[in-house]
Amino acid sequence: MSDSKLSVLLEYVRNVVLAGIFLFIACSESQDTHHSSVDSTDTSDTETVQFVDVAAEVGVTFKHTNAATGRYWYLESYGSGAAFFDYDNDGDLDIYLLNGAPLPGYDPQEKLTNVLYRNNGDGTFTDVTEIAGVGDTGYGMGCAIADYDNDGDQDLYVTNFRANVFYRNNGDGTFTDITQEAGVGDTLWSTSCTFVDYDNDGFLDLYVDSYVDYSFAKDKKCTHRGIRSYCDPDEYPGIPDVLYHNDGDGTFTNVTKSAGVYNPLGKGLGVVCGDYDNDGDQDIYVANDGVQNFLYQNNGDGTFTDVSLFSGVGFNENGKAEAGMGTDFGDYNNDGLLDIIVFNFSLETCTLYRNNGGTPATFSDVTISAGLAAPTFKTLGFGTNFFDYDNDGDQDIFVANGHVVDNISLIDPTLTHAEKAQLFRNNGCKEGQPTTFTEVSQQSGEYFSIPKVGRGVAFGDYDNDGDIDLLINNENQQAALLRNDGGNRNNFLMIKTIGTTSNRDGIGARVYVTTGKLTQMDEVRSGSSYCSSHDRRLHFGLGKYPKADLVKIRWPSGLVEEFQDVQANQILVLREGEGIVEYIALASTK
């Protein structure tokens, strides 16, 4: 995690030189072949999608507080997550933002809590935290949201420094704290988390990242180049993540060791689940800070095997452990295989792992040839996801950046604490060519020109207009709600899943959408990014196509259903075993 090593800099220069070679020979790469993206609208400057921060005007006035006092308590610098979810089942996305809490020496001017905003359905939000009963006062890190008890509403798990909290949705706009009775009140330093039905028994289990063994009593005084600052994570030992099995009766059992995911060396900050090897069950990927990342392959019998080294995703292409923060699964090259994105520390670049398929499946670090190395070298990335912001049929990438050292510019004048967010457009290469990305931040809205200390990011269509918006929790700053203006110039299709034999949310379901020669694939999941949770509805850009030729879903139960000639610009509600049970039309343009 050291931010100024000559060897790292020399390695980067070497990689930049090699990048030209890789790009020159890339057209012959047989492992990255795929169909081009669907026909899309003109992408000239006049048609560029704009992201507009509307937080203040719609009533989202939340400002994060990390409670720093200049004593450099280690936990101050990691910020908190965000979530989009429909807590009241009215069809639109509400907002949950996590906050810090008073630390030793901090005198709060007001009560610090997490905040829940209800979407009023007219473009505005109302703070309903107190009424709903979800204003946790712990030092908030992340959250995961899902229907753990299969009763038709979304429940909320919150991770903290120290005690975590689990809220059951009562179905009437309120929640009840069931942490103790459910048995999930972990008191480690927890960060990202996600619900996943790893054993396909119809009940959602819970995976919780753990960071380092830290307390105020164990806090160390660290310096960089003689300047007092925050410590590096190697000053503190790692602690194991936790896997809770849902017993189906409202309680959970800690199965971390018996399931094979116990590793005390981990320093988890990001986690995402997905079926990377296409065998019908959910695998787990963990982004660790400064140590090897973990890829747990689901064995299909309730246990996992750590295949991170063999598969090639434990380290970068040079065999180095990186300081992973946010991560996501996504099929960025539309070849039917889930790839991995991880954003890391400054002077490391992000890492894009392309899934090569095969049995067993392996990955290749293609960060350089994809065009992502140079623009991410100086930045420190947190919240990120694959998402199709312009509805052209391929997965783009957003990342919220911000250094963890508030006085980094005194230590390294080339770096800053606040950093600009970045948006990378997928260029949708044609068959036989590699997929590359182009940074389009500067032309995508004013927000991208303003340095922020970005942390958690949630992705979802909060205004139900057919394009994906962004919710960003900035450390010690106002939260941002970036409305996507123009992504819906292209057509789209959204999929909402309701499980019957499978878990009710359909988490783990895989959906294929075919338009012409292109088939896109995505899976329903609970949490990813950094400490955040997203719109559970899947979103597919269709470009100019007025319909999807084929929609195919593979439920966690193994049931496969197919639907032909599905019209664009609507939400398709699929119920397991019953097919399409509702069509919800949406406007395709602003």
C-alpha positions in Angstrom: 0.0 0.0 0.0 3.0 2.2 0.1 2.3 5.2 -2.2 5.8 6.1 -3.4 8.1 3.2 -4.4 10.6 3.7 -7.1 10.2 0.1 -8.2 6.5 0.6 -8.7 7.1 3.6 -10.9 9.7 1.9 -13.0 7.3 -1.0 -13.4 4.6 1.3 -14.6 6.9 2.9 -17.2 7.7 -0.5 -18.5 4.0 -1.4 -18.7 3.2 1.8 -20.6 5.9 0.9 -23.2 4.5 -2.7 -23.4 1.0 -1.3 -23.8 1.8 -0.2 -27.3 3.0 -3.6 -28.2 0.0 -5.3 -26.7 -2.4 -3.0 -28.6 -0.5 -3.6 -31.8 -0.9 -7.4 -31.6 -4.3 -7.4 -29.8 -6.3 -8.0 -33.0 -4.9 -11.6 -33.1 -6.0 -12.4 -29.5 -8.2 -15.4 -29.9 -9.4 -15.5 -26.3 -11.1 -12.1 -26.4 -13.3 -12.5 -29.4 -16.9 -11.5 -29.2 -19.7 -9.9 -31.1 -19.9 -6.1 -31.4 -22.3 -4.0 -29.3 -25.8 -3.4 -30.6 -26.4 -0.5 -33.0 -26.5 2.7 -31.0 -27.2 6.3 -31.5 -24.7 8.9 -32.5 -22.1 9.5 -29.8 -21.0 13.0 -30.9 -20.6 15.7 -28.3 -24.2 16.9 -28.8 -25.4 13.4 -27.9 -23.1 12.6 -25.1 -24.7 11.2 -22.0 -24.6 13.7 -19.1 -24.6 12.9 -15.4 -26.1 15.7 -13.3 -25.8 15.9 -9.5 -29.4 16.5 -8.4 -28.9 15.5 -4.7 -29.7 18.9 -3.2 -32.6 19.8 -5.4 -34.4 16.4 -4.8 -33.9 16.5 -1.1 -30.9 14.2 -0.5 -29.0 16.5 1.8 -26.9 13.9 3.6 -23.3 14.8 4.5 -20.9 12.1 5.6 -18.8 12.6 8.7 -15.7 10.5 9.6 -15.3 12.3 13.0 -11.6 13.0 12.4 -9.8 15.2 15.0 -6.3 15.2 13.7 -5.3 12.2 15.9 -5.2 9.9 12.8 -7.3 7.0 14.2 -6.8 4.4 11.5 -10.5 3.8 10.7 -11.2 7.5 9.8 -10.0 7.3 6.2 -12.2 4.5 4.7 -15.5 6.2 4.4 -18.9 4.4 4.0 -21.2 2.8 1.5 -24.5 3.5 -0.2 -27.6 1.7 -1.4 -30.5 1.8 -3.8 -33.4 -0.4 -2.7 -37.2 -0.4 -2.8 -37.9 -0.7 1.0 -41.7 0.0 0.7 -42.5 -2.0 -2.5 -43.9 1.0 -4.4 -41.9 0.4 -7.5 -39.2 3.0 -7.2 -35.8 3.0 -5.6 -35.2 4.5 -2.2 -31.8 5.6 -0.8 -29.7 4.5 2.2 -26.5 6.2 3.2 -24.1 5.1 5.9 -22.3 7.5 8.3 -19.5 7.6 10.7 -19.8 7.9 14.5 -18.0 9.9 17.2 -14.5 8.8 17.9 -12.3 9.6 21.0 -11.8 13.3 21.1 -14.6 14.2 18.7 -17.4 16.5 19.9 -20.4 16.0 17.6 -22.6 19.0 16.9 -25.5 16.8 16.0 -26.4 13.1 16.3 -24.6 11.0 13.6 -26.7 8.3 12.1 -27.3 6.4 8.8 -30.1 7.9 6.7 -33.0 6.4 4.8 -34.7 8.5 2.1 -38.0 7.5 0.7 -38.5 8.1 -3.1 -41.7 10.1 -3.4 -42.2 9.0 -7.0 -42.2 12.6 -8.3 -38.4 13.0 -8.4 -38.0 14.0 -4.8 -37.0 12.2 -1.6 -38.1 12.4 2.1 -35.9 11.5 5.1 -37.8 8.7 6.9 -34.9 7.4 9.0 -36.6 7.9 12.3 -40.0 6.6 11.2 -38.5 3.5 9.6 -36.2 2.8 12.6 -32.9 2.3 10.6 -30.8 5.2 12.0 -28.0 3.0 13.3 -25.4 5.1 15.2 -22.5 2.7 14.8 -19.4 3.7 12.7 -20.9 2.7 9.4 -19.1 0.9 6.7 -21.3 -1.1 4.3 -24.6 -2.7 3.7 -26.3 -5.6 1.9 -30.0 -5.7 1.1 -32.2 -8.7 0.2 -35.3 -10.6 1.2 -33.6 -13.1 3.6 -36.9 -14.5 4.9 -38.7 -14.8 1.6 -41.6 -12.7 2.8 -41.7 -10.2 -0.1 -39.8 -7.2 1.2 -36.2 -6.1 1.4 -34.2 -6.5 4.7 -31.1 -4.6 5.6 -27.8 -5.7 7.0 -25.3 -3.0 8.1 -21.6 -3.5 8.7 -19.7 -1.4 11.2 -16.4 -0.9 12.9 -17.5 -3.1 15.9 -21.0 -4.4 16.1 -23.0 -5.0 12.9 -26.8 -4.6 12.8 -29.5 -6.6 11.0 -32.9 -5.0 10.3 -35.9 -7.1 9.3 -38.4 -5.2 7.1 -41.9 -5.4 8.7 -43.7 -4.6 5.4 -45.3 -1.5 6.8 -42.5 1.0 6.2 -40.7 0.1 9.4 -37.9 -2.2 10.4 -37.0 -4.2 13.5 -33.5 -4.9 14.8 -33.2 -8.7 14.9 -29.4 -8.8 15.1 -29.2 -10.9 18.2 -32.0 -13.4 17.5 -30.6 -13.9 13.9 -27.1 -14.5 15.2 -25.3 -12.2 12.9 -24.0 -9.5 15.3 -20.4 -9.8 14.3 -18.1 -7.4 16.3 -15.0 -7.5 14.0 -14.2 -4.6 11.7 -16.6 -5.5 8.9 -16.7 -3.8 5.5 -18.4 -5.0 2.4 -21.0 -7.7 2.5 -23.4 -9.6 0.3 -26.4 -12.0 0.4 -25.9 -15.1 -1.7 -27.6 -18.5 -1.8 -24.4 -20.5 -1.9 -26.1 -23.9 -1.4 -29.2 -23.3 -3.5 -31.6 -24.2 -0.8 -33.9 -21.3 -1.4 -32.7 -19.2 1.5 -30.1 -16.3 1.2 -26.9 -16.7 3.1 -24.6 -13.8 4.1 -20.9 -13.2 3.4 -19.2 -10.5 5.4 -15.8 -9.0 4.6 -13.5 -8.4 7.6 -10.7 -5.9 7.5 -7.9 -5.8 10.1 -7.5 -6.4 13.9 -7.7 -2.8 15.1 -8.9 -1.0 18.2 -8.2 2.4 19.7 -6.0 0.7 22.2 -3.9 -0.9 19.4 -3.7 2.3 17.3 -0.2 3.1 16.2 1.5 6.4 15.4 2.9 6.3 11.9 4.8 8.7 9.7 5.6 8.9 6.0 8.7 10.8 5.1 8.7 12.1 8.6 5.2 13.5 8.4 2.5 12.2 10.8 -0.2 10.5 8.9 -2.4 7.3 8.7 -0.7 4.0 9.0 -0.5 1.4 6.2 -2.6 -1.7 6.6 0.5 -3.9 7.0 0.8 -2.4 10.5 -2.2 -4.4 11.6 -2.9 -8.2 11.1 -5.7 -9.4 8.9 -8.8 -11.1 10.2 -11.0 -13.8 8.6 -14.2 -13.0 6.7 -17.4 -14.6 7.9 -19.9 -16.8 6.1 -23.3 -17.2 7.7 -25.6 -20.0 6.6 -29.3 -19.1 6.6 -31.0 -21.9 8.5 -34.5 -21.0 7.1 -36.0 -20.3 10.5 -34.9 -16.7 10.9 -31.5 -17.6 12.3 -28.0 -18.0 10.8 -25.1 -20.2 11.6 -21.4 -19.3 11.2 -20.0 -21.8 8.8 -16.8 -20.0 7.8 -14.5 -22.8 8.7 -16.6 -25.8 7.6 -17.4 -24.1 4.3 -13.7 -23.6 3.5 -13.6 -19.8 3.4 -11.7 -19.2 6.7 -8.5 -17.3 6.0 -7.0 -15.1 8.8 -4.6 -13.4 6.4 -7.4 -11.5 4.5 -7.9 -7.8 4.7 -11.2 -7.6 2.9 -12.7 -4.4 1.5 -14.7 -5.6 -1.5 -16.7 -8.7 -2.2 -18.9 -9.9 -5.1 -20.6 -13.2 -5.9 -21.2 -14.7 -9.3 -21.0 -18.0 -11.3 -17.7 -17.4 -12.9 -17.3 -21.0 -14.0 -20.8 -21.5 -15.4 -21.6 -24.5 -13.3 -24.8 -23.3 -11.8 -23.7 -22.1 -8.3 -22.4 -18.9 -6.9 -18.7 -18.4 -6.3 -17.2 -15.6 -4.2 -14.5 -13.1 -5.0 -12.8 -10.9 -2.3 -10.7 -7.8 -2.9 -8.1 -7.6 -0.1 -6.0 -4.6 0.9 -2.3 -5.3 0.2 -2.5 -9.0 0.3 -3.6 -11.7 -2.1 -7.2 -11.5 -3.3 -9.4 -14.6 -2.8 -11.5 -16.5 -5.4 -13.6 -19.2 -3.7 -14.9 -21.7 -6.2 -18.2 -23.3 -5.1 -17.9 -27.1 -5.0 -21.6 -27.6 -5.1 -21.7 -29.5 -1.8 -21.8 -26.6 0.7 -18.0 -26.0 0.6 -15.6 -23.8 -1.4 -12.0 -24.2 -2.7 -9.7 -21.2 -2.9 -8.6 -21.2 -6.5 -7.2 -17.6 -6.6 -3.7 -18.6 -7.4 -4.4 -21.2 -10.0 -7.1 -19.1 -11.7 -4.8 -16.0 -11.9 -6.8 -13.5 -9.9 -4.9 -13.5 -6.6 -2.3 -11.1 -7.9 -1.7 -8.9 -10.9 0.1 -10.0 -14.0 3.4 -9.2 -12.4 2.7 -11.5 -9.4 2.2 -8.6 -7.0 -0.5 -8.3 -4.4 -2.4 -5.0 -4.8 -4.5 -2.9 -2.4 -7.9 -3.8 -3.6 -10.9 -1.7 -2.6 -14.0 -2.0 -4.9 -14.8 -4.9 -7.1 -17.4 -6.3 -9.4 -18.2 -9.3 -11.7 -19.5 -8.5 -15.3 -19.3 -9.8 -18.8 -17.6 -6.8 -20.3 -16.7 -8.5 -23.6 -20.1 -10.3 -24.1 -18.6 -13.7 -24.4 -20.9 -15.3 -21.8 -18.2 -15.4 -19.1 -18.0 -13.2 -15.9 -14.9 -11.1 -15.8 -13.6 -9.2 -12.7 -12.7 -5.5 -12.2 -10.8 -4.4 -9.1 -9.8 -0.9 -8.2 -6.6 -0.4 -6.2 -4.3 2.0 -4.5 -2.6 4.9 -6.2 0.5 4.0 -8.3 -1.0 0.5 -8.9 -3.6 0.9 -11.6 -6.9 -0.9 -11.5 -6.9 -4.6 -12.6 -9.2 -6.0 -15.2 -9.3 -9.8 -15.2 -10.6 -11.4 -18.4 -12.3 -14.8 -17.9 -10.7 -17.2 -20.4 -13.2 -20.0 -19.7 -12.0 -23.6 -19.8 -12.3 -26.3 -17.2 -11.0 -25.3 -14.7 -11.5 -21.6 -15.7 -8.6 -19.2 -15.7 -8.3 -15.4 -16.0 -5.8 -13.0 -17.7 -4.8 -9.6 -16.5 -5.7 -7.4 -19.5 -5.6 -4.0 -17.8 -3.0 -2.6 -20.2 -4.4 -3.9 -23.5 -7.9 -2.8 -22.4 -6.6 0.8 -22.1 -7.3 1.1 -18.3 -3.7 1.1 -16.9 -2.5 4.7 -17.7 -5.7 6.6 -16.7 -6.0 4.7 -13.3 -2.3 4.8 -12.3 -2.4 7.9 -10.2 -5.8 7.5 -8.7 -7.1 5.5 -5.7 -10.4 3.8 -6.6 -13.2 2.7 -4.3 -16.8 2.3 -5.4 -17.0 0.8 -8.9 -19.2 -1.4 -11.1 -19.8 -2.6 -14.6 -22.9 -1.0 -16.0 -24.2 0.1 -19.4 -24.6 3.8 -18.9 -25.4 4.6 -22.6 -27.6 1.5 -23.4 -25.5 0.4 -26.3 -25.3 -3.2 -25.2 -21.9 -3.4 -23.5 -20.6 -2.9 -20.0 -18.9 0.4 -19.1 -17.1 1.2 -15.9 -17.5 3.9 -13.3 -15.2 4.5 -10.3 -15.3 7.0 -7.4 -11.8 8.0 -6.4 -10.2 9.5 -3.4 -7.0 9.0 -1.4 -7.0 7.5 2.1 -4.3 9.9 3.4 -5.7 13.4 3.9 -2.2 15.0 3.8 -0.9 12.9 0.9 0.2 16.0 -1.1 2.7 16.8 1.7 4.1 13.3 1.4 3.9 13.1 -2.4 3.2 16.3 -4.3 2.1 14.4 -7.3 -1.0 13.0 -5.4 -4.0 14.6 -3.8 -6.6 13.6 -1.2 -9.6 14.5 -3.3 -9.7 13.0 -6.8 -12.0 13.2 -9.8 -14.4 10.3 -10.5 -13.9 8.5 -13.8 -16.2 7.0 -16.4 -14.8 4.5 -19.0 -16.8 3.8 -22.1 -16.7 0.3 -23.5 -15.7 0.6 -27.2 -17.5 -2.6 -28.1 -14.8 -4.0 -30.5 -15.8 -6.3 -33.3 -15.2 -10.0 -33.4 -11.5 -11.0 -33.5 -10.4 -7.8 -31.7 -9.9 -7.1 -28.0 -12.4 -5.0 -26.0 -11.0 -1.7 -25.0 -12.2 1.3 -22.9 -12.0 5.0 -23.4 -12.2 7.5 -20.6 -15.1 9.9 -21.2 -15.2 11.6 -17.9 -14.5 15.1 -19.1 -17.5 15.2 -21.5 -19.9 13.4 -19.1 -20.9 16.2 -16.7 -19.6 18.8 -14.3 -19.3 16.4 -11.5 -16.4 14.7 -13.1 -14.4 17.9 -13.0 -14.7 18.4 -9.3 -12.2 16.4 -7.0 -14.0 14.5 -4.3 -13.1 11.9 -1.7 -15.2 9.2 -3.2 -16.1 6.0 -1.4 -19.2 3.8 -1.8 -21.2 3.9 -5.0 -24.7 2.4 -5.7 -26.0 1.9 -9.2 -29.7 1.9 -10.2 -32.5 3.6 -12.1 -34.0 5.7 -9.3 -36.3 7.7 -11.6 -37.5 4.7 -13.7 -36.6 6.3 -17.0 -34.6 3.5 -18.5 -31.0 4.5 -17.7 -28.7 3.9 -14.7 -28.1 6.6 -12.2 -25.3 6.8 -9.5 -25.4 7.4 -5.8 -22.1 8.3 -4.3 -21.2 8.6 -0.6 -18.2 11.0 -0.4 -16.1 11.0 2.8 -16.7 14.1 4.9 -18.7 15.7 2.0 -22.2 15.9 0.6 -23.5 12.7 -1.0 -24.0 12.9 -4.8 -27.0 11.6 -6.8 -25.9 11.6 -10.4 -29.0 11.5 -12.7 -28.2 9.9 -16.0 -29.5 12.3 -18.7 -29.4 10.8 -22.2 -28.6 7.1 -21.6 -32.2 6.3 -22.6 -31.8 7.7 -26.1 -31.1 4.1 -26.8 -33.6 1.3 -26.0 -33.4 -0.9 -23.0 -35.0 -3.8 -21.1 -35.1 -4.3 -17.4 -35.7 -7.6 -15.7 -37.2 -8.1 -12.2 -37.0 -11.7 -10.8 -39.3 -13.3 -8.3 -38.2 -16.8 -7.2 -40.5 -19.5 -6.0 -38.4 -22.6 -5.6 -35.3 -20.4 -5.6 -34.9 -17.6 -3.1 -37.6 -15.0 -3.6 -35.3 -12.3 -4.9 -33.9 -14.6 -7.5 -30.4 -13.7 -6.5 -28.0 -15.9 -8.5 -30.4 -16.1 -11.5 -28.6 -15.7 -14.8 -30.3 -13.8 -17.6 -29.4 -13.8 -21.3 -30.8 -11.1 -23.7 -30.3 -11.6 -27.4 -30.6 -8.9 -30.1 -29.5 -9.8 -33.5 -26.1 -11.4 -33.3 -25.4 -10.1 -29.8 -26.2 -11.9 -26.6 -25.7 -10.1 -23.3 -25.5 -11.9 -19.9 -25.8 -10.7 -16.3 -26.8 -12.2 -12.9 -29.0 -10.9 -10.1 -26.8 -10.1 -7.1 -27.0 -8.3 -3.8 -23.9 -6.3 -3.1 -20.6 -5.3 -4.8 -18.7 -2.1 -5.6 -17.3 -0.9 -2.2 -19.6 -1.5 0.8 -22.7 -0.8 -1.4 -25.9 -2.4 -2.7 -27.7 -1.8 -5.9 -30.9 -1.9 -7.9 -31.7 -5.6 -8.0 -33.4 -5.3 -11.4 -31.1 -6.3 -14.2 -30.6 -3.6 -17.0 -29.8 -4.4 -20.6 -29.1 -1.8 -23.3 -30.6 -2.7 -26.7 -29.3 0.2 -28.8 -31.7 0.9 -31.7 -33.3 -2.5 -31.5 -37.1 -2.2 -30.7 -37.2 -5.6 -29.0 -35.2 -8.5 -27.7 -35.3 -11.5 -29.9 -34.8 -13.8 -27.0 -34.8 -13.5 -23.2 -33.5 -16.6 -21.3 -33.3 -17.1 -17.6 -31.5 -19.8 -15.6 -32.9 -19.8 -12.1 -30.7 -20.9 -9.1 -33.0 -24.0 -8.9 -31.8 -25.0 -12.4 -35.1 -24.2 -14.1 -34.6 -22.6 -17.5 -37.2 -20.4 -19.2 -37.2 -18.6 -22.5 -39.3 -15.8 -24.0 -39.2 -14.6 -27.6 -39.8 -11.2 -29.2 -39.9 -9.1 -26.0 -40.6 -5.4 -26.6 -38.0 -2.8 -25.4 -38.4 0.0 -22.9 -40.2 -1.8 -20.2 -39.7 -3.8 -16.9 -40.3 -7.5 -17.4 -41.3 -9.2 -14.2 -40.5 -12.9 -14.3 -41.8 -15.3 -11.7 -40.0 -18.7 -11.5 -42.1 -21.4 -13.1 -44.8 -19.0 -14.2 -43.0 -16.9 -16.9 -43.8 -13.3 -17.5 -46.3 -12.1 -14.9 -46.2 -8.4 -15.5 -45.1 -5.8 -18.1 -44.3 -2.3 -16.8 -43.9 0.2 -19.6 -41.3 3.0 -19.2 -40.5 6.1 -21.3 -37.5 5.6 -23.6 -36.4 9.2 -23.9 -36.4 12.3 -21.7 
